[in-house]
């Protein structure tokens, strides 16, 4: 079974996905679009620029994280508000399927 972005959206917490390279982010954006995800304003993922961290939401949307999100991702923060922070490295997430 392949790992999907839909599976990430169903996790119990705030999901932040990290990309080591621009190519990995482009792959994620393409996969997200194929699975029916959009940005919160309805724009298709492949119509936007890449980033090093993107949040996946349970309503089939994604969004960029701001500076506070970057700090949270890189720190020992366990929660954002009342949600658990779940850190996913996309390369590891997809390689679990392909290895």
Secondary structure, 3 states (H helix, E strand, C coil): CCCCHHHHHCCCCEEEEECCCHHHHHHHHHHHHHCCCEECCCCEHHHCCCCCEEEECCCCEEEECCHHHHHHHHCCCCEECCEEEEEEEHHHHHHHHHC
